[in-house]
Amino acid sequence: MDFYHFVGIDISKDTLDWAVYTQQQGISLSIQTDNTLKGIKSALTQLKALPDWNSTLVVYSMEHTGIYNAHL
């Protein structure tokens, strides 16, 4: 299966740093949200607005930080 978007998430206690990469454009989005359900929903809304977004062709990657990644 070929993936189009790669989403990397750096997790800390208070914030999430999101970066979206595509082979065609490189980094197409870089944002920071609160590490809360509201912040995650905000990021997902922005991701869905990206050109050519298809949620079935996305790979998400995040570091394991214990309890700080529980919301995701």
C-alpha positions in Angstrom: 0.0 0.0 0.0 1.3 3.5 -0.9 0.8 6.2 1.7 0.4 9.9 0.7 0.7 11.8 4.0 3.0 11.1 6.9 2.0 12.7 10.2 4.6 12.9 13.0 3.6 14.1 16.5 6.0 15.2 19.2 4.4 14.8 22.5 5.0 16.8 25.7 2.9 17.2 28.9 1.2 20.4 27.7 1.6 20.5 23.9 1.6 18.4 20.7 3.8 19.4 17.8 2.4 18.1 14.5 4.3 17.9 11.2 2.7 16.6 8.0 5.1 15.4 5.2 4.4 14.3 1.6 6.9 13.1 -0.9 5.7 15.7 -3.4 5.7 18.8 -1.1 7.9 17.9 1.8 6.5 19.4 5.0 3.1 20.7 4.1 1.9 21.6 7.6 3.5 22.3 11.0 1.4 23.2 13.9 1.3 23.1 17.7 -1.8 22.3 19.8 -2.6 21.8 23.4 -2.3 18.2 24.6 -6.1 18.0 25.2 -9.0 16.5 23.3 -9.9 20.0 22.1 -6.4 20.5 20.7 -6.4 17.1 19.0 -9.8 17.9 17.4 -8.4 21.2 16.2 -5.4 19.5 14.6 -7.6 16.9 12.9 -9.8 19.7 11.4 -6.7 21.3 9.9 -5.4 18.0 8.6 -8.7 17.3 6.8 -8.4 20.7 5.1 -5.1 19.8 3.4 -5.2 19.3 -0.4 -5.5 15.6 -1.4 -6.2 14.5 2.2 -7.4 10.9 2.3 -7.5 9.4 5.8 -7.0 5.9 4.4 -3.6 6.9 3.0 -2.0 8.4 6.1 0.6 7.0 8.5 0.7 8.5 12.0 3.8 8.3 14.1 4.4 9.4 17.7 6.8 8.8 20.5 5.7 6.7 23.5 5.8 9.0 26.5 3.7 7.1 29.0 0.6 9.0 30.1 1.2 12.1 28.0 0.1 10.3 24.8 -3.1 8.9 26.4 -5.4 11.4 24.7 -4.2 10.3 21.2 
